[in-house]
Amino acid sequence: MSRSLNNAVAAVLIVSLSLGLCGCESLKKKFVRKGPPKKVTPVMYPQDYKGIYPNDVLYSNHFNYWRSWTEDLVDCLKTHGSNKREVLAATRAVEDLQRMQDLLNSPKKEELDKHIKFYESVQGKLKMGQPTEVQASKMISDLDSRRRVIMRLFETKEVKPFILKEEEPIKPLNTIEQTLPAK
């Protein structure tokens, strides 16, 4: 019985060794080290962009950005959020109002200036520290009334005739939508 057991063990070892050596790849490939993979450098083709967005689209975008930052500021003031978030929302609202102003012609440009000054004063108050509950409620009511006025007077369809034409130069902005690749 031990002889048949030895034969069976030997047969199993031979079969497992032969299956281990034989595989999908040839024996030489199986035991030869592979070198590091070759690095492929990507080929980049420069594209020439046709230009920036039209001024009315830029104005509409900044108007929507201003509206969302103002709503965010009011929400932060209502929920007594972090002062850092309030300052950020006020700063971004001022920036978007200034960008809207840069895209407007003279009569509407000056009219928007007083609203920018109001937002800058709110920004200054917020930078001084977290407002009290009474100050926050006054800011909320002032911001809501200003928001309604600005939305009525400076909505895109209302100021479309006052938006700068494409030929007129505007102040260059470092925004994502206006950055172009260097030529």
Backbone as CSV, one residue per row, in Angstrom:
resi,resn,N_x,N_y,N_z,CA_x,CA_y,CA_z,C_x,C_y,C_z
1,MET,0.812,-1.176,0.000,0.000,0.000,0.000,0.863,1.250,0.000
2,SER,1.963,1.198,0.663,2.826,2.374,0.692,3.439,2.629,-0.679
3,ARG,3.658,1.547,-1.435,4.215,1.725,-2.769,3.208,2.434,-3.684
4,SER,1.962,2.046,-3.615,0.942,2.696,-4.441,0.726,4.148,-3.988
5,LEU,0.888,4.385,-2.691,0.765,5.759,-2.183,1.922,6.613,-2.675
6,ASN,3.136,6.066,-2.664,4.301,6.793,-3.178,4.146,7.095,-4.670
7,ASN,3.631,6.092,-5.410,3.408,6.305,-6.846,2.357,7.400,-7.085
8,ALA,1.300,7.397,-6.270,0.238,8.405,-6.425,0.768,9.795,-6.101
9,VAL,1.585,9.926,-5.053,2.166,11.222,-4.676,3.109,11.690,-5.762
10,ALA,3.911,10.782,-6.293,4.851,11.130,-7.357,4.086,11.572,-8.598
11,ALA,2.984,10.897,-8.921,2.194,11.252,-10.092,1.572,12.645,-9.917
12,VAL,1.068,12.916,-8.726,0.478,14.235,-8.452,1.531,15.320,-8.550
13,LEU,2.718,15.069,-8.034,3.797,16.060,-8.120,4.221,16.302,-9.560
14,ILE,4.323,15.251,-10.342,4.721,15.378,-11.749,3.663,16.154,-12.533
15,VAL,2.404,15.841,-12.297,1.312,16.536,-12.997,1.279,18.013,-12.601
16,SER,1.411,18.309,-11.301,1.371,19.720,-10.864,2.585,20.487,-11.368
17,LEU,3.760,19.831,-11.412,4.963,20.481,-11.937,4.832,20.745,-13.420
18,SER,4.307,19.788,-14.144,4.147,19.990,-15.590,3.092,21.049,-15.887
19,LEU,2.017,21.097,-15.092,1.002,22.146,-15.288,1.548,23.524,-14.901
20,GLY,2.390,23.571,-13.890,2.977,24.842,-13.476,3.943,25.398,-14.490
21,LEU,4.723,24.492,-15.109,5.685,24.951,-16.115,5.014,25.275,-17.437
22,CYS,3.994,24.543,-17.765,3.269,24.807,-19.006,2.156,25.795,-18.669
23,GLY,2.027,26.770,-19.439,0.985,27.738,-19.182,0.622,28.433,-20.473
24,CYS,0.119,29.635,-20.359,-0.275,30.379,-21.538,0.947,30.898,-22.292
25,GLU,2.016,31.165,-21.569,3.190,31.729,-22.209,4.251,30.646,-22.373
26,SER,5.181,30.932,-23.265,6.258,29.961,-23.470,7.160,29.949,-22.242
27,LEU,7.947,28.896,-22.126,8.808,28.713,-20.961,9.829,29.844,-20.847
28,LYS,10.353,30.283,-21.983,11.358,31.344,-21.962,10.735,32.650,-21.448
29,LYS,9.544,32.967,-21.931,8.885,34.196,-21.502,8.503,34.136,-20.032
30,LYS,8.237,32.977,-19.568,7.794,32.817,-18.202,8.893,33.124,-17.198
31,PHE,10.132,32.809,-17.522,11.212,32.965,-16.565,12.170,34.106,-16.863
32,VAL,11.943,34.874,-17.902,12.811,35.996,-18.255,12.185,37.283,-17.715
33,ARG,13.004,38.107,-17.047,12.494,39.375,-16.489,12.080,40.331,-17.589
34,LYS,11.005,41.008,-17.324,10.520,42.001,-18.278,11.141,43.344,-17.947
35,GLY,11.498,44.093,-18.975,12.067,45.415,-18.777,10.977,46.415,-18.430
36,PRO,11.393,47.602,-18.047,10.381,48.616,-17.732,9.605,48.994,-18.997
37,PRO,8.355,49.344,-18.840,7.562,49.689,-20.025,8.096,50.972,-20.673
38,LYS,8.001,51.027,-21.979,8.475,52.202,-22.696,7.525,53.369,-22.436
39,LYS,8.114,54.525,-22.202,7.293,55.711,-21.957,6.836,56.288,-23.286
40,VAL,5.568,56.555,-23.362,4.993,57.139,-24.563,4.716,58.603,-24.273
41,THR,5.275,59.478,-25.065,5.028,60.905,-24.871,3.818,61.299,-25.699
42,PRO,2.862,61.959,-25.077,1.661,62.354,-25.827,1.988,63.476,-26.808
43,VAL,1.320,63.456,-27.908,1.480,64.501,-28.912,0.322,65.464,-28.743
44,MET,0.646,66.714,-28.524,-0.395,67.714,-28.310,-0.458,68.647,-29.505
45,TYR,-1.656,68.847,-29.979,-1.871,69.760,-31.084,-2.494,71.037,-30.543
46,PRO,-1.864,72.182,-30.759,-2.454,73.424,-30.254,-3.725,73.772,-31.026
47,GLN,-4.713,74.247,-30.287,-5.956,74.665,-30.908,-6.050,76.168,-30.835
48,ASP,-6.570,76.755,-31.867,-6.772,78.191,-31.883,-8.239,78.450,-31.559
49,TYR,-8.477,79.044,-30.402,-9.845,79.338,-30.007,-10.337,80.569,-30.755
50,LYS,-11.585,80.552,-31.075,-12.147,81.642,-31.875,-12.274,82.934,-31.083
51,GLY,-12.300,82.861,-29.782,-12.393,84.076,-28.988,-13.141,83.815,-27.704
52,ILE,-13.558,84.889,-27.068,-14.247,84.779,-25.788,-15.750,84.779,-26.018
53,TYR,-16.479,84.605,-24.936,-17.933,84.671,-25.031,-18.366,86.084,-25.399
54,PRO,-19.524,86.225,-26.016,-20.039,87.579,-26.290,-20.327,88.307,-24.972
55,ASN,-20.296,89.626,-25.032,-20.458,90.434,-23.817,-21.813,90.225,-23.147
56,ASP,-22.860,90.007,-23.922,-24.156,89.807,-23.283,-24.206,88.490,-22.512
57,VAL,-23.498,87.476,-22.992,-23.435,86.200,-22.264,-22.607,86.375,-20.985
58,LEU,-21.490,87.097,-21.097,-20.675,87.368,-19.904,-21.481,88.150,-18.863
59,TYR,-22.224,89.161,-19.326,-23.032,89.958,-18.403,-24.071,89.065,-17.723
60,SER,-24.727,88.233,-18.504,-25.745,87.348,-17.940,-25.125,86.386,-16.916
61,ASN,-23.951,85.860,-17.226,-23.269,84.967,-16.283,-22.950,85.681,-14.979
62,HIS,-22.366,86.872,-15.067,-22.009,87.605,-13.850,-23.248,88.046,-13.080
63,PHE,-24.321,88.344,-13.777,-25.572,88.676,-13.101,-26.066,87.472,-12.292
64,ASN,-26.013,86.296,-12.896,-26.444,85.077,-12.182,-25.500,84.745,-11.031
65,TYR,-24.198,84.939,-11.241,-23.233,84.707,-10.156,-23.508,85.657,-8.992
66,TRP,-23.728,86.941,-9.316,-24.013,87.923,-8.266,-25.259,87.521,-7.490
67,ARG,-26.301,87.109,-8.214,-27.552,86.736,-7.548,-27.342,85.552,-6.614
68,SER,-26.586,84.546,-7.062,-26.378,83.373,-6.202,-25.504,83.708,-4.994
69,TRP,-24.476,84.562,-5.183,-23.647,84.958,-4.032,-24.447,85.799,-3.044
70,THR,-25.351,86.629,-3.543,-26.186,87.421,-2.635,-27.122,86.516,-1.844
71,GLU,-27.727,85.540,-2.521,-28.600,84.597,-1.813,-27.810,83.803,-0.776
72,ASP,-26.578,83.429,-1.116,-25.727,82.710,-0.179,-25.394,83.585,1.030
73,LEU,-25.111,84.849,0.793,-24.817,85.775,1.885,-26.017,85.928,2.807
74,VAL,-27.200,86.080,2.240,-28.414,86.219,3.056,-28.663,84.942,3.854
75,ASP,-28.461,83.786,3.228,-28.643,82.518,3.947,-27.659,82.398,5.108
76,CYS,-26.400,82.796,4.874,-25.401,82.738,5.950,-25.774,83.668,7.097
77,LEU,-26.282,84.840,6.764,-26.674,85.784,7.816,-27.886,85.264,8.591
78,LYS,-28.821,84.613,7.896,-30.014,84.084,8.568,-29.669,82.927,9.505
79,THR,-28.739,82.073,9.066,-28.407,80.891,9.864,-27.224,81.126,10.784
80,HIS,-26.719,82.341,10.824,-25.544,82.696,11.633,-24.372,81.764,11.285
81,GLY,-24.107,81.649,9.966,-23.014,80.811,9.483,-21.671,81.408,9.844
82,SER,-20.639,80.830,9.297,-19.296,81.295,9.631,-19.031,82.657,8.994
83,ASN,-18.288,83.462,9.699,-17.962,84.802,9.211,-17.113,84.723,7.950
84,LYS,-16.274,83.725,7.885,-15.418,83.554,6.702,-16.279,83.350,5.452
85,ARG,-17.323,82.549,5.560,-18.229,82.305,4.432,-18.994,83.577,4.067
86,GLU,-19.400,84.344,5.066,-20.113,85.593,4.802,-19.221,86.576,4.057
87,VAL,-17.970,86.702,4.497,-17.029,87.618,3.841,-16.772,87.156,2.411
88,LEU,-16.623,85.850,2.210,-16.406,85.325,0.868,-17.586,85.646,-0.048
89,ALA,-18.801,85.427,0.440,-19.995,85.696,-0.373,-20.098,87.181,-0.713
90,ALA,-19.817,88.053,0.261,-19.880,89.496,0.002,-18.797,89.915,-0.990
91,THR,-17.605,89.360,-0.849,-16.505,89.695,-1.763,-16.834,89.271,-3.184
92,ARG,-17.339,88.066,-3.342,-17.669,87.585,-4.680,-18.829,88.366,-5.285
93,ALA,-19.794,88.774,-4.464,-20.906,89.578,-4.979,-20.389,90.930,-5.488
94,VAL,-19.461,91.536,-4.741,-18.875,92.815,-5.171,-18.105,92.625,-6.474
95,GLU,-17.318,91.547,-6.561,-16.538,91.292,-7.777,-17.449,91.133,-8.995
96,ASP,-18.540,90.401,-8.840,-19.430,90.204,-9.977,-20.169,91.483,-10.348
97,LEU,-20.528,92.298,-9.367,-21.125,93.591,-9.696,-20.139,94.473,-10.457
98,GLN,-18.873,94.444,-10.061,-17.865,95.235,-10.765,-17.669,94.725,-12.188
99,ARG,-17.697,93.426,-12.378,-17.570,92.870,-13.730,-18.783,93.224,-14.578
100,MET,-19.968,93.239,-13.961,-21.160,93.675,-14.685,-21.006,95.134,-15.097
101,GLN,-20.472,95.947,-14.188,-20.285,97.366,-14.472,-19.294,97.569,-15.618
102,ASP,-18.251,96.746,-15.671,-17.272,96.862,-16.750,-17.882,96.563,-18.112
103,LEU,-18.957,95.803,-18.146,-19.589,95.429,-19.414,-20.704,96.382,-19.827
104,LEU,-20.947,97.440,-19.043,-22.041,98.359,-19.331,-21.528,99.691,-19.883
105,ASN,-22.409,100.371,-20.636,-22.128,101.721,-21.116,-22.460,102.740,-20.039
106,SER,-22.187,103.993,-20.343,-22.172,105.078,-19.373,-23.423,105.251,-18.505
107,PRO,-24.643,105.403,-18.998,-25.727,105.724,-18.055,-25.976,104.641,-17.000
108,LYS,-25.956,103.394,-17.414,-26.197,102.303,-16.457,-24.961,102.025,-15.607
109,LYS,-23.801,102.351,-16.142,-22.555,102.115,-15.413,-22.516,102.930,-14.129
110,GLU,-22.874,104.222,-14.234,-22.879,105.083,-13.049,-23.996,104.697,-12.084
111,GLU,-25.116,104.236,-12.628,-26.238,103.849,-11.775,-25.880,102.630,-10.914
112,LEU,-25.081,101.746,-11.454,-24.676,100.545,-10.722,-23.632,100.861,-9.650
113,ASP,-22.966,101.994,-9.773,-21.890,102.347,-8.851,-22.376,102.461,-7.399
114,LYS,-23.551,103.057,-7.189,-24.057,103.211,-5.809,-24.377,101.855,-5.177
115,HIS,-24.812,100.898,-5.994,-25.101,99.566,-5.462,-23.802,98.835,-5.102
116,ILE,-22.759,99.069,-5.896,-21.456,98.476,-5.584,-20.928,99.039,-4.271
117,LYS,-21.084,100.340,-4.067,-20.633,100.966,-2.816,-21.383,100.381,-1.618
118,PHE,-22.687,100.126,-1.784,-23.461,99.517,-0.707,-22.910,98.130,-0.366
119,TYR,-22.658,97.326,-1.381,-22.125,95.988,-1.137,-20.728,96.045,-0.530
120,GLU,-19.929,97.023,-0.918,-18.605,97.179,-0.313,-18.718,97.555,1.156
121,SER,-19.733,98.368,1.508,-19.917,98.711,2.925,-20.340,97.476,3.731
122,VAL,-21.196,96.639,3.151,-21.583,95.387,3.821,-20.353,94.486,3.990
123,GLN,-19.531,94.439,2.954,-18.310,93.638,3.014,-17.386,94.152,4.116
124,GLY,-17.252,95.465,4.231,-16.421,96.050,5.287,-16.941,95.727,6.678
125,LYS,-18.260,95.787,6.850,-18.852,95.448,8.154,-18.605,93.986,8.509
126,LEU,-18.691,93.123,7.506,-18.481,91.697,7.763,-17.019,91.405,8.064
127,LYS,-16.105,92.137,7.450,-14.679,91.917,7.713,-14.306,92.331,9.130
128,MET,-15.086,93.238,9.730,-14.810,93.677,11.101,-15.193,92.607,12.119
129,GLY,-16.014,91.651,11.722,-16.364,90.579,12.645,-17.782,90.100,12.419
130,GLN,-18.136,89.060,13.136,-19.465,88.475,13.042,-20.502,89.490,13.516
131,PRO,-21.528,89.784,12.697,-22.536,90.751,13.130,-23.452,90.169,14.211
132,THR,-23.979,91.062,15.046,-24.935,90.617,16.058,-26.237,90.245,15.366
133,GLU,-27.170,89.717,16.119,-28.440,89.287,15.528,-29.219,90.479,14.961
134,VAL,-29.173,91.609,15.660,-29.875,92.808,15.199,-29.207,93.352,13.930
135,GLN,-27.879,93.413,13.938,-27.159,93.884,12.753,-27.403,92.961,11.564
136,ALA,-27.420,91.658,11.834,-27.636,90.695,10.755,-29.033,90.851,10.154
137,SER,-30.047,91.052,10.994,-31.406,91.211,10.464,-31.532,92.503,9.662
138,LYS,-30.840,93.571,10.077,-30.852,94.824,9.302,-30.139,94.627,7.965
139,MET,-29.003,93.925,8.001,-28.280,93.639,6.748,-29.134,92.802,5.810
140,ILE,-29.844,91.836,6.357,-30.683,90.960,5.525,-31.766,91.773,4.834
141,SER,-32.431,92.643,5.592,-33.501,93.444,4.975,-32.928,94.413,3.933
142,ASP,-31.783,95.035,4.243,-31.150,95.935,3.265,-30.713,95.174,2.012
143,LEU,-30.119,94.000,2.210,-29.678,93.201,1.059,-30.857,92.740,0.209
144,ASP,-31.948,92.359,0.860,-33.124,91.932,0.096,-33.706,93.073,-0.732
145,SER,-33.783,94.258,-0.132,-34.330,95.393,-0.893,-33.398,95.763,-2.041
146,ARG,-32.071,95.774,-1.813,-31.115,96.072,-2.892,-31.169,95.009,-3.977
147,ARG,-31.293,93.765,-3.565,-31.355,92.675,-4.538,-32.554,92.836,-5.468
148,ARG,-33.708,93.190,-4.894,-34.902,93.391,-5.721,-34.714,94.555,-6.689
149,VAL,-34.100,95.649,-6.208,-33.868,96.814,-7.077,-32.909,96.459,-8.208
150,ILE,-31.807,95.803,-7.867,-30.814,95.445,-8.889,-31.413,94.452,-9.882
151,MET,-32.186,93.501,-9.400,-32.794,92.538,-10.312,-33.791,93.212,-11.245
152,ARG,-34.469,94.234,-10.761,-35.436,94.938,-11.612,-34.727,95.830,-12.628
153,LEU,-33.694,96.564,-12.202,-33.052,97.548,-13.072,-31.929,96.989,-13.946
154,PHE,-31.270,95.916,-13.491,-30.065,95.453,-14.181,-30.168,94.032,-14.706
155,GLU,-31.382,93.522,-14.828,-31.522,92.204,-15.437,-31.066,92.291,-16.891
156,THR,-30.604,91.196,-17.436,-29.982,91.193,-18.759,-30.897,91.782,-19.830
157,LYS,-32.165,91.439,-19.814,-33.067,91.952,-20.840,-33.321,93.449,-20.687
158,GLU,-33.178,93.979,-19.458,-33.378,95.412,-19.235,-32.181,96.245,-19.703
159,VAL,-30.985,95.696,-19.599,-29.784,96.476,-19.923,-29.153,96.051,-21.245
160,LYS,-29.830,95.222,-22.009,-29.264,94.732,-23.271,-28.782,95.868,-24.172
161,PRO,-29.521,96.981,-24.314,-29.006,98.068,-25.166,-27.769,98.763,-24.584
162,PHE,-27.537,98.616,-23.291,-26.410,99.307,-22.646,-25.157,98.433,-22.523
163,ILE,-25.255,97.173,-22.916,-24.093,96.288,-22.852,-23.137,96.666,-23.973
164,LEU,-21.846,96.700,-23.650,-20.834,97.067,-24.643,-20.905,96.152,-25.857
165,LYS,-20.693,96.744,-27.016,-20.640,95.945,-28.243,-19.317,95.186,-28.266
166,GLU,-19.245,94.203,-29.115,-18.055,93.354,-29.177,-16.806,94.128,-29.598
167,GLU,-16.975,95.195,-30.374,-15.820,95.944,-30.862,-15.220,96.846,-29.786
168,GLU,-16.024,97.223,-28.806,-15.562,98.141,-27.778,-14.698,97.386,-26.772
169,PRO,-13.573,97.978,-26.371,-12.690,97.265,-25.434,-13.278,97.250,-24.022
170,ILE,-13.043,96.151,-23.332,-13.430,96.057,-21.931,-12.179,95.805,-21.115
171,LYS,-12.302,96.057,-19.815,-11.170,95.824,-18.924,-10.892,94.326,-18.874
172,PRO,-9.644,93.921,-19.109,-9.360,92.482,-19.102,-9.568,91.883,-17.716
173,LEU,-10.154,90.695,-17.711,-10.445,89.996,-16.461,-9.655,88.705,-16.420
174,ASN,-9.321,88.284,-15.251,-8.626,87.007,-15.078,-9.616,85.937,-14.660
175,THR,-10.693,85.807,-15.415,-11.681,84.781,-15.115,-11.451,83.589,-16.029
176,ILE,-12.009,82.494,-15.667,-11.835,81.270,-16.436,-12.392,81.430,-17.842
177,GLU,-13.554,82.095,-17.942,-14.178,82.164,-19.257,-13.468,83.127,-20.197
178,GLN,-12.575,83.974,-19.679,-11.899,84.919,-20.552,-10.410,84.656,-20.705
179,THR,-9.893,83.661,-20.079,-8.469,83.376,-20.252,-8.278,82.571,-21.525
180,LEU,-7.370,83.009,-22.319,-7.082,82.343,-23.587,-5.667,81.808,-23.558
181,PRO,-5.396,80.758,-24.305,-4.035,80.243,-24.330,-3.088,81.245,-24.979
182,ALA,-1.854,81.254,-24.520,-0.843,82.151,-25.081,-0.496,81.692,-26.483
183,LYS,-0.325,82.671,-27.365,-0.027,82.331,-28.763,1.447,82.329,-29.016
